[in-house]
Amino acid sequence: MSLLWDRGQPVDQLMLRFTTGRDPELDTRLVPHDALASAAHARMLASIGVLQPSECDALVAQLAAIASEARGGGFVVTAADEDGHTAIENRLTERLGEAGRRIHTGRSRNDQVIAALRLHAREQLVHLVDAVAHVARQLLELAARHRETSMPGYTHTRQAMPSTLGLVLSAHAEGLLSAVPGCRWR
């Protein structure tokens, strides 16, 4: 299979390795997100008559399978695939013929990259918010167990009025939760 940008000239393999770098590994991480965005695109193509409803259904089903396979480590982008978009399109074309080729209709590769990166970033942010909420819950549980444990309070790095470990831990939990939109400290 030739590369998308192949113009029939020999390619310096050292230059190709340098410019490709870890792209296949990184593209593999974006495959589930690219597949999700491609499913939405397929639905749009069907809504304007570029795809038949049956073609759209088949594409969406295959894209869901690709996303699932990628999340499980079974769908891997290789240097021979060139990038994740081509790997997905090749799989769709292999399984669905012409409908697989038309998944690219009406959008650029840059559009695909932006959509996949945004979906990936959103997923990572959701995981981060979950982790912050988990830490805050742990702090609050620890604070409840130590609400009577005395300790010196501090202000401006100097000892001040007496406090409790529970109050200090609760304050840290509140600080974490205040950074998460929609979370309220209770």
N, CA, C and O of each residue as an XYZ file, in Angstrom:
744
protein
N       0.850     -1.177      0.000
C       0.000      0.000      0.000
C       0.897      1.241      0.000
O       1.881      1.292      0.737
N       0.566      2.229     -0.812
C       1.368      3.446     -0.847
C       0.862      4.438      0.192
O      -0.292      4.394      0.617
N       1.751      5.322      0.582
C       1.386      6.350      1.542
C       0.529      7.417      0.862
O       0.625      7.614     -0.349
N      -0.301      8.098      1.636
C      -1.188      9.109      1.070
C      -0.431     10.184      0.311
O      -0.898     10.672     -0.719
N       0.727     10.549      0.816
C       1.482     11.640      0.216
C       2.549     11.156     -0.757
O       3.374     11.946     -1.216
N       2.540      9.866     -1.075
C       3.532      9.269     -1.973
C       3.418      9.873     -3.362
O       2.332      9.887     -3.942
N       4.527     10.375     -3.905
C       4.562     10.947     -5.250
C       5.468     10.144     -6.188
O       5.923     10.642     -7.218
N       5.716      8.894     -5.805
C       6.497      8.015     -6.663
C       7.998      8.142     -6.506
O       8.743      7.471     -7.220
N       8.462      8.970     -5.605
C       9.888      9.142     -5.378
C      10.320      8.292     -4.189
O       9.527      8.085     -3.270
N      11.549      7.795     -4.180
C      12.015      7.024     -3.027
C      12.061      7.914     -1.778
O      12.400      9.095     -1.854
N      11.718      7.332     -0.647
C      11.702      8.073      0.608
C      12.883      7.634      1.457
O      13.118      6.439      1.637
N      13.615      8.592      1.970
C      14.730      8.300      2.860
C      14.157      7.703      4.148
O      13.383      8.357      4.847
N      14.529      6.483      4.454
C      13.965      5.765      5.602
C      14.334      6.409      6.940
O      13.529      6.402      7.871
N      15.539      6.963      7.044
C      15.937      7.649      8.262
C      15.049      8.877      8.492
O      14.598      9.126      9.610
N      14.807      9.635      7.427
C      13.940     10.807      7.522
C      12.521     10.375      7.886
O      11.862     11.039      8.687
N      12.048      9.285      7.316
C      10.707      8.797      7.595
C      10.582      8.383      9.065
O       9.593      8.711      9.721
N      11.581      7.664      9.579
C      11.558      7.272     10.997
C      11.590      8.494     11.905
O      10.910      8.533     12.931
N      12.396      9.508     11.516
C      12.501     10.723     12.326
C      11.170     11.479     12.356
O      10.728     11.914     13.420
N      10.544     11.634     11.220
C       9.302     12.415     11.166
C       8.114     11.641     11.723
O       7.157     12.243     12.210
N       8.166     10.315     11.658
C       7.072      9.499     12.178
C       7.173      9.364     13.690
O       6.166      9.482     14.389
N       8.351      9.121     14.196
C       8.552      9.020     15.640
C       7.578      8.067     16.307
O       7.462      6.904     15.919
N       6.874      8.575     17.320
C       5.915      7.763     18.076
C       4.488      7.941     17.549
O       3.527      7.582     18.230
N       4.347      8.486     16.357
C       3.003      8.734     15.816
C       2.090      7.514     15.861
O       0.944      7.646     16.289
N       2.541      6.330     15.440
C       1.611      5.177     15.489
C       1.102      4.894     16.907
O      -0.076      4.590     17.094
N       1.980      4.992     17.892
C       1.579      4.762     19.284
C       0.554      5.805     19.734
O      -0.455      5.468     20.353
N       0.819      7.059     19.419
C      -0.094      8.130     19.821
C      -1.408      8.046     19.054
O      -2.476      8.268     19.625
N      -1.336      7.725     17.755
C      -2.559      7.569     16.953
C      -3.420      6.428     17.485
O      -4.647      6.522     17.473
N      -2.790      5.354     17.949
C      -3.538      4.230     18.503
C      -4.359      4.677     19.707
O      -5.488      4.224     19.896
N      -3.788      5.570     20.526
C      -4.519      6.077     21.691
C      -5.718      6.928     21.278
O      -6.683      7.048     22.033
N      -5.661      7.514     20.093
C      -6.759      8.368     19.630
C      -7.824      7.599     18.846
O      -8.887      8.152     18.562
N      -7.568      6.355     18.497
C      -8.510      5.589     17.663
C      -9.931      5.559     18.236
O     -10.872      5.803     17.481
N     -10.142      5.274     19.530
C     -11.531      5.249     20.023
C     -12.244      6.591     19.834
O     -13.443      6.630     19.558
N     -11.509      7.669     19.981
C     -12.089      9.006     19.850
C     -12.345      9.337     18.382
O     -13.366      9.931     18.035
N     -11.405      8.945     17.529
C     -11.580      9.141     16.090
C     -12.782      8.332     15.600
O     -13.551      8.802     14.761
N     -12.939      7.124     16.121
C     -14.075      6.281     15.724
C     -15.396      6.909     16.170
O     -16.375      6.887     15.424
N     -15.427      7.460     17.366
C     -16.645      8.118     17.857
C     -17.007      9.318     16.977
O     -18.164      9.484     16.591
N     -16.013     10.150     16.666
C     -16.259     11.307     15.805
C     -16.672     10.853     14.404
O     -17.512     11.490     13.769
N     -16.090      9.765     13.924
C     -16.446      9.246     12.599
C     -17.873      8.715     12.582
O     -18.564      8.833     11.570
N     -18.321      8.131     13.690
C     -19.709      7.655     13.772
C     -20.672      8.836     13.675
O     -21.686      8.757     12.981
N     -20.358      9.924     14.364
C     -21.198     11.130     14.282
C     -21.187     11.669     12.859
O     -22.217     12.110     12.349
N     -20.027     11.633     12.221
C     -19.908     12.108     10.836
C     -20.725     11.222      9.890
O     -21.372     11.721      8.970
N     -20.691      9.918     10.119
C     -21.476      8.996      9.285
C     -22.964      9.303      9.409
O     -23.690      9.282      8.416
N     -23.411      9.584     10.617
C     -24.830      9.925     10.820
C     -25.191     11.205     10.071
O     -26.273     11.314      9.495
N     -24.272     12.171     10.087
C     -24.503     13.404      9.338
C     -24.564     13.116      7.843
O     -25.435     13.634      7.144
N     -23.638     12.288      7.350
C     -23.640     11.943      5.920
C     -24.941     11.249      5.530
O     -25.457     11.472      4.434
N     -25.467     10.423      6.403
C     -26.747      9.764      6.120
C     -27.884     10.782      6.130
O     -28.818     10.674      5.336
N     -27.812     11.764      7.019
C     -28.900     12.748      7.117
C     -28.998     13.634      5.876
O     -30.056     14.197      5.593
N     -27.889     13.757      5.135
C     -27.928     14.576      3.912
C     -27.947     13.716      2.647
O     -27.838     14.235      1.536
N     -28.084     12.407      2.820
C     -28.243     11.518      1.681
C     -26.975     11.006      1.026
O     -27.043     10.349     -0.013
N     -25.813     11.293      1.611
C     -24.559     10.786      1.039
C     -24.431      9.294      1.318
O     -23.882      8.551      0.504
N     -24.936      8.859      2.465
C     -24.949      7.437      2.815
C     -26.388      6.973      2.944
O     -27.263      7.725      3.374
N     -26.618      5.742      2.572
C     -27.916      5.123      2.803
C     -28.006      4.770      4.293
O     -26.982      4.530      4.933
N     -29.222      4.738      4.848
C     -29.353      4.385      6.270
C     -28.677      3.056      6.620
O     -28.067      2.933      7.682
N     -28.781      2.077      5.746
C     -28.157      0.779      6.026
C     -26.626      0.891      6.030
O     -25.957      0.226      6.821
N     -26.077      1.731      5.147
C     -24.629      1.945      5.133
C     -24.194      2.642      6.424
O     -23.182      2.286      7.027
N     -24.967      3.626      6.827
C     -24.665      4.347      8.066
C     -24.678      3.392      9.254
O     -23.761      3.401     10.076
N     -25.710      2.575      9.340
C     -25.810      1.622     10.453
C     -24.607      0.674     10.478
O     -24.054      0.383     11.538
N     -24.217      0.204      9.305
C     -23.071     -0.708      9.221
C     -21.778      0.004      9.629
O     -20.948     -0.569     10.335
N     -21.608      1.258      9.180
C     -20.417      2.022      9.543
C     -20.368      2.275     11.051
O     -19.327      2.096     11.683
N     -21.488      2.687     11.615
C     -21.526      2.968     13.053
C     -21.213      1.703     13.854
O     -20.492      1.758     14.850
N     -21.748      0.583     13.424
C     -21.475     -0.679     14.124
C     -19.990     -1.044     14.027
O     -19.383     -1.453     15.016
N     -19.416     -0.897     12.847
C     -17.995     -1.214     12.683
C     -17.118     -0.243     13.466
O     -16.109     -0.644     14.046
N     -17.500      1.031     13.484
C     -16.725      2.019     14.237
C     -16.783      1.726     15.738
O     -15.788      1.896     16.443
N     -17.930      1.294     16.220
C     -18.041      0.910     17.633
C     -17.143     -0.294     17.921
O     -16.499     -0.358     18.969
N     -17.103     -1.234     16.999
C     -16.244     -2.414     17.170
C     -14.769     -2.010     17.166
O     -13.978     -2.525     17.957
N     -14.404     -1.093     16.280
C     -13.020     -0.610     16.223
C     -12.657      0.086     17.528
O     -11.586     -0.157     18.085
N     -13.546      0.954     18.022
C     -13.277      1.671     19.273
C     -13.100      0.690     20.423
O     -12.185      0.832     21.234
N     -13.971     -0.297     20.490
C     -13.885     -1.303     21.550
C     -12.593     -2.103     21.439
O     -11.915     -2.356     22.434
N     -12.271     -2.488     20.231
C     -11.045     -3.254     19.998
C      -9.815     -2.416     20.373
O      -8.864     -2.937     20.956
N      -9.836     -1.128     20.040
C      -8.704     -0.248     20.356
C      -8.560     -0.073     21.862
O      -7.446     -0.081     22.385
N      -9.679      0.086     22.560
C      -9.618      0.234     24.026
C      -9.075     -1.032     24.683
O      -8.453     -0.966     25.743
N      -9.308     -2.178     24.057
C      -8.803     -3.442     24.588
C      -7.399     -3.774     24.125
O      -6.856     -4.812     24.502
N      -6.804     -2.919     23.319
C      -5.437     -3.132     22.842
C      -5.328     -3.972     21.588
O      -4.223     -4.320     21.171
N      -6.471     -4.310     20.971
C      -6.443     -5.172     19.798
C      -6.370     -4.456     18.463
O      -6.076     -5.087     17.448
N      -6.627     -3.167     18.437
C      -6.544     -2.398     17.201
C      -5.346     -1.468     17.345
O      -5.378     -0.508     18.114
N      -4.295     -1.766     16.598
C      -3.050     -1.022     16.726
C      -2.705     -0.374     15.398
O      -2.734     -1.024     14.353
N      -2.382      0.898     15.441
C      -1.946      1.626     14.253
C      -0.457      1.352     14.078
O       0.320      1.479     15.025
N      -0.066      0.978     12.867
C       1.340      0.716     12.571
C       1.879      1.799     11.653
O       1.115      2.580     11.086
N       3.178      1.844     11.510
C       3.792      2.812     10.588
C       3.295      2.582      9.167
O       3.177      3.532      8.393
N       3.006      1.342      8.817
C       2.507      1.045      7.475
C       1.110      1.632      7.243
O       0.733      1.908      6.104
N       0.345      1.823      8.324
C      -0.985      2.419      8.207
C      -0.902      3.915      7.930
O      -1.865      4.512      7.447
N       0.212      4.507      8.223
C       0.475      5.931      8.103
C      -0.116      6.736      9.246
O       0.590      7.534      9.864
N      -1.398      6.545      9.541
C      -1.994      7.220     10.694
C      -3.279      6.498     11.091
O      -3.721      5.568     10.416
N      -3.867      6.943     12.197
C      -5.073      6.303     12.698
C      -6.255      6.421     11.757
O      -7.056      5.493     11.649
N      -6.374      7.557     11.071
C      -7.492      7.752     10.147
C      -7.444      6.723      9.020
O      -8.455      6.126      8.652
N      -6.233      6.536      8.484
C      -6.073      5.569      7.402
C      -6.323      4.157      7.909
O      -6.946      3.350      7.218
N      -5.845      3.852      9.109
C      -6.061      2.513      9.672
C      -7.556      2.238      9.816
O      -8.027      1.152      9.476
N      -8.300      3.221     10.319
C      -9.743      3.055     10.473
C     -10.413      2.923      9.113
O     -11.223      2.023      8.893
N     -10.069      3.822      8.211
C     -10.681      3.781      6.873
C     -10.363      2.469      6.161
O     -11.234      1.900      5.502
N      -9.133      1.984      6.283
C      -8.770      0.701      5.659
C      -9.608     -0.438      6.225
O     -10.085     -1.292      5.477
N      -9.791     -0.453      7.559
C     -10.595     -1.504      8.180
C     -12.045     -1.425      7.697
O     -12.654     -2.443      7.370
N     -12.593     -0.201      7.656
C     -13.977     -0.027      7.199
C     -14.132     -0.456      5.741
O     -15.113     -1.103      5.376
N     -13.169     -0.094      4.924
C     -13.232     -0.446      3.494
C     -13.094     -1.950      3.310
O     -13.774     -2.546      2.474
N     -12.214     -2.557      4.092
C     -12.039     -4.014      4.041
C     -13.346     -4.733      4.382
O     -13.692     -5.737      3.761
N     -14.057     -4.212      5.365
C     -15.276     -4.888      5.829
C     -16.545     -4.434      5.120
O     -17.492     -5.208      4.986
N     -16.569     -3.170      4.662
C     -17.823     -2.628      4.122
C     -17.713     -2.101      2.689
O     -18.692     -1.598      2.137
N     -16.544     -2.213      2.097
C     -16.389     -1.771      0.713
C     -16.476     -0.260      0.569
O     -15.894      0.484      1.358
N     -17.204      0.183     -0.440
C     -17.270      1.603     -0.798
C     -17.765      2.483      0.350
O     -17.303      3.615      0.495
N     -18.679      1.995      1.152
C     -19.167      2.790      2.293
C     -18.014      3.150      3.224
O     -18.005      4.238      3.800
N     -17.055      2.266      3.379
C     -15.891      2.542      4.215
C     -15.039      3.661      3.660
O     -14.477      4.451      4.418
N     -14.937      3.737      2.342
C     -14.163      4.814      1.718
C     -14.844      6.173      1.900
O     -14.174      7.203      1.973
N     -16.154      6.170      1.972
C     -16.889      7.438      2.018
C     -16.946      8.056      3.414
O     -17.495      9.146      3.575
N     -16.400      7.399      4.408
C     -16.403      7.950      5.763
C     -15.614      9.260      5.808
O     -15.828     10.087      6.694
N     -14.719      9.442      4.871
C     -13.864     10.634      4.833
C     -14.534     11.797      4.082
O     -14.012     12.912      4.088
N     -15.659     11.552      3.449
C     -16.334     12.560      2.626
C     -16.692     13.803      3.444
O     -17.296     13.708      4.512
N     -16.311     14.957      2.924
C     -16.754     16.217      3.512
C     -16.005     16.681      4.749
O     -16.470     17.591      5.437
N     -14.876     16.092      5.049
C     -14.081     16.584      6.177
C     -12.606     16.344      5.908
O     -12.219     15.402      5.216
N     -11.814     17.208      6.465
C     -10.369     17.098      6.271
C      -9.764     16.247      7.386
O     -10.394     15.974      8.408
N      -8.544     15.848      7.153
C      -7.834     15.100      8.184
C      -7.614     16.005      9.407
O      -7.622     15.534     10.545
N      -7.421     17.290      9.161
C      -7.271     18.221     10.284
C      -8.541     18.246     11.130
O      -8.468     18.281     12.358
N      -9.710     18.228     10.477
C     -10.973     18.158     11.222
C     -11.015     16.896     12.076
O     -11.443     16.932     13.229
N     -10.571     15.790     11.508
C     -10.572     14.528     12.241
C      -9.648     14.592     13.453
O     -10.001     14.127     14.536
N      -8.471     15.166     13.265
C      -7.506     15.270     14.360
C      -8.069     16.139     15.479
O      -7.997     15.774     16.652
N      -8.627     17.284     15.114
C      -9.166     18.199     16.127
C     -10.287     17.524     16.913
O     -10.322     17.603     18.141
N     -11.195     16.868     16.214
C     -12.312     16.196     16.904
C     -11.796     15.106     17.836
O     -12.236     15.014     18.982
N     -10.874     14.284     17.361
C     -10.341     13.195     18.189
C      -9.590     13.743     19.399
O      -9.731     13.220     20.504
N      -8.796     14.789     19.198
C      -8.049     15.367     20.322
C      -8.984     15.982     21.359
O      -8.744     15.865     22.560
N     -10.042     16.632     20.902
C     -10.989     17.217     21.852
C     -11.713     16.125     22.649
O     -11.899     16.257     23.858
N     -12.112     15.067     21.979
C     -12.779     13.968     22.682
C     -11.819     13.288     23.661
O     -12.213     12.913     24.765
N     -10.569     13.133     23.252
C      -9.555     12.546     24.132
C      -9.337     13.444     25.352
O      -9.304     12.955     26.481
N      -9.189     14.745     25.135
C      -8.977     15.684     26.240
C     -10.171     15.665     27.192
O     -10.004     15.698     28.411
N     -11.367     15.612     26.629
C     -12.572     15.565     27.470
C     -12.559     14.315     28.349
O     -12.843     14.388     29.544
N     -12.231     13.175     27.754
C     -12.182     11.930     28.524
C     -11.136     12.016     29.632
O     -11.383     11.569     30.752
N      -9.975     12.585     29.329
C      -8.927     12.712     30.340
C      -9.354     13.645     31.463
O      -9.050     13.394     32.629
N     -10.060     14.723     31.117
C     -10.554     15.639     32.144
C     -11.583     14.961     33.044
O     -11.587     15.175     34.256
N     -12.447     14.151     32.460
C     -13.427     13.416     33.269
C     -12.705     12.493     34.252
O     -13.086     12.410     35.419
N     -11.672     11.805     33.786
C     -10.897     10.938     34.678
C     -10.216     11.748     35.783
O     -10.168     11.322     36.937
N      -9.696     12.909     35.420
C      -9.031     13.759     36.400
C     -10.018     14.255     37.462
O      -9.709     14.239     38.654
N     -11.199     14.694     37.029
C     -12.220     15.147     37.975
C     -12.621     14.003     38.912
O     -12.778     14.205     40.116
N     -12.782     12.810     38.352
C     -13.097     11.645     39.195
C     -11.999     11.401     40.233
O     -12.287     11.100     41.391
N     -10.748     11.533     39.811
C      -9.632     11.310     40.738
C      -9.616     12.372     41.841
O      -9.387     12.054     43.008
N      -9.856     13.617     41.477
C      -9.890     14.697     42.467
C     -11.028     14.456     43.459
O     -10.845     14.606     44.667
N     -12.199     14.082     42.947
C     -13.344     13.806     43.823
C     -13.034     12.633     44.762
O     -13.429     12.652     45.928
N     -12.336     11.628     44.265
C     -11.963     10.475     45.092
C     -11.033     10.914     46.230
O     -11.236     10.529     47.382
N     -10.027     11.708     45.913
C      -9.101     12.190     46.940
C      -9.853     13.030     47.974
O      -9.619     12.899     49.175
N     -10.758     13.892     47.500
C     -11.531     14.722     48.431
C     -12.385     13.856     49.358
O     -12.480     14.124     50.556
N     -13.009     12.809     48.792
C     -13.805     11.888     49.635
C     -12.928     11.227     50.687
O     -13.322     11.111     51.848
N     -11.750     10.797     50.285
C     -10.829     10.156     51.234
C     -10.429     11.134     52.345
O     -10.367     10.762     53.517
N     -10.162     12.374     51.966
C      -9.807     13.384     52.958
C     -10.959     13.621     53.926
O     -10.741     13.751     55.131
N     -12.184     13.678     53.407
C     -13.340     13.902     54.273
C     -13.578     12.725     55.214
O     -13.968     12.921     56.365
N     -13.348     11.507     54.735
C     -13.484     10.338     55.607
C     -12.432     10.387     56.715
O     -12.731     10.108     57.876
N     -11.226     10.735     56.356
C     -10.155     10.847     57.346
C     -10.454     11.993     58.318
O     -10.210     11.878     59.519
N     -10.982     13.089     57.789
C     -11.338     14.238     58.636
C     -12.404     13.845     59.658
O     -12.341     14.256     60.817
N     -13.377     13.053     59.227
C     -14.439     12.622     60.156
C     -13.855     11.781     61.288
O     -14.298     11.892     62.431
N     -12.867     10.945     60.983
C     -12.251     10.111     62.024
C     -11.387     10.938     62.976
O     -11.149     10.534     64.114
N     -10.921     12.093     62.509
C      -9.993     12.909     63.316
C     -10.569     14.280     63.656
O      -9.834     15.252     63.830
N     -11.878     14.341     63.748
C     -12.464     15.663     64.018
C     -12.159     16.148     65.428
O     -12.282     17.343     65.698
N     -11.766     15.262     66.331
C     -11.418     15.655     67.709
C      -9.913     15.605     67.975
O      -9.473     15.889     69.089
N      -9.122     15.246     66.961
C      -7.669     15.158     67.154
C      -7.084     16.572     67.149
O      -7.081     17.254     66.124
N      -6.592     16.992     68.308
C      -6.066     18.360     68.453
C      -4.741     18.532     67.734
O      -3.937     17.606     67.622
N      -4.549     19.722     67.262
C      -3.273     20.108     66.659
C      -3.199     21.622     66.637
O      -4.232     22.289     66.700
N      -1.991     22.181     66.548
C      -1.912     23.640     66.498
C      -2.392     24.151     65.142
O      -2.117     23.549     64.104
N      -3.100     25.249     65.170
C      -3.479     25.911     63.937
C      -2.356     26.854     63.527
O      -1.552     27.266     64.364
N      -2.297     27.189     62.276
C      -1.234     28.071     61.785
C      -1.851     29.196     60.971
O      -2.869     29.023     60.302
N      -1.220     30.330     61.047
C      -1.554     31.432     60.159
C      -0.251     32.129     59.803
O       0.561     32.431     60.677
N      -0.062     32.375     58.548
C       1.159     33.002     58.052
C       2.402     32.271     58.564
O       3.373     32.899     58.987
N       2.359     30.968     58.520
C       3.427     30.042     58.933
C       3.761     30.117     60.422
O       4.794     29.596     60.843
N       2.924     30.744     61.212
C       3.146     30.831     62.654
C       2.019     30.105     63.381
O       0.868     30.099     62.943
N       2.391     29.490     64.511
C       1.359     28.832     65.306
C       0.329     29.862     65.747
O       0.661     30.989     66.113
N      -0.931     29.440     65.700
C      -2.021     30.333     66.077
C      -2.931     29.584     67.034
O      -2.459     28.808     67.865
N      -4.229     29.809     66.922
C      -5.164     29.166     67.845
C      -5.240     27.664     67.590
O      -4.989     27.218     66.471
N      -5.578     26.884     68.603
C      -5.673     25.423     68.442
C      -6.714     25.052     67.382
O      -7.697     25.761     67.169
N      -6.466     23.936     66.738
C      -7.366     23.442     65.695
C      -7.489     21.936     65.847
O      -7.073     21.365     66.855
N      -8.065     21.301     64.835
C      -8.119     19.834     64.814
C      -7.616     19.346     63.464
O      -7.677     20.053     62.458
N      -7.126     18.139     63.475
C      -6.681     17.525     62.225
C      -7.863     17.402     61.265
O      -7.710     17.568     60.055
N      -9.044     17.109     61.816
C     -10.239     17.004     60.983
C     -10.547     18.289     60.244
O     -10.931     18.253     59.075
N     -10.386     19.420     60.904
C     -10.649     20.713     60.267
C      -9.652     20.974     59.145
O     -10.027     21.443     58.071
N      -8.395     20.673     59.395
C      -7.361     20.883     58.379
C      -7.613     19.991     57.158
O      -7.525     20.451     56.019
N      -7.926     18.712     57.405
C      -8.198     17.797     56.287
C      -9.440     18.224     55.521
O      -9.465     18.137     54.293
N     -10.469     18.684     56.221
C     -11.684     19.172     55.554
C     -11.372     20.384     54.691
O     -11.918     20.525     53.597
N     -10.514     21.245     55.167
C     -10.141     22.435     54.396
C      -9.453     22.038     53.094
O      -9.692     22.643     52.049
N      -8.595     21.017     53.162
C      -7.929     20.550     51.939
C      -8.943     19.939     50.968
O      -8.857     20.152     49.759
N      -9.885     19.192     51.494
C     -10.933     18.611     50.639
C     -11.744     19.717     49.985
O     -12.047     19.643     48.794
N     -12.095     20.730     50.744
C     -12.874     21.846     50.196
C     -12.090     22.555     49.098
O     -12.654     22.939     48.074
N     -10.798     22.726     49.312
C      -9.960     23.347     48.284
C      -9.954     22.554     46.990
O     -10.039     23.119     45.900
N      -9.855     21.237     47.121
C      -9.899     20.387     45.922
C     -11.244     20.496     45.229
O     -11.308     20.655     44.010
N     -12.311     20.410     45.995
C     -13.651     20.431     45.396
C     -13.990     21.784     44.789
O     -14.772     21.853     43.840
N     -13.422     22.854     45.312
C     -13.720     24.173     44.743
C     -13.133     24.313     43.347
O     -13.562     25.172     42.576
N     -12.159     23.480     43.018
C     -11.574     23.519     41.683
C     -12.376     22.731     40.663
O     -12.111     22.816     39.464
N     -13.356     21.964     41.129
C     -14.165     21.119     40.235
C     -15.517     21.788     40.014
O     -16.298     21.926     40.956
N     -15.807     22.210     38.763
C     -17.084     22.867     38.500
C     -18.256     21.972     38.907
O     -18.272     20.775     38.621
N     -19.221     22.572     39.571
C     -20.418     21.845     39.955
C     -20.312     21.112     41.278
O     -21.330     20.650     41.794
N     -19.115     20.986     41.850
C     -18.957     20.302     43.138
C     -19.160     21.304     44.261
O     -18.733     22.455     44.177
N     -19.807     20.853     45.291
C     -20.023     21.676     46.476
C     -19.519     20.897     47.682
O     -19.720     19.687     47.789
N     -18.865     21.607     48.579
C     -18.378     20.996     49.795
C     -19.538     20.887     50.765
O     -20.321     21.827     50.909
N     -19.654     19.747     51.432
C     -20.728     19.550     52.408
C     -20.146     19.046     53.680
O     -20.876     18.810     54.643
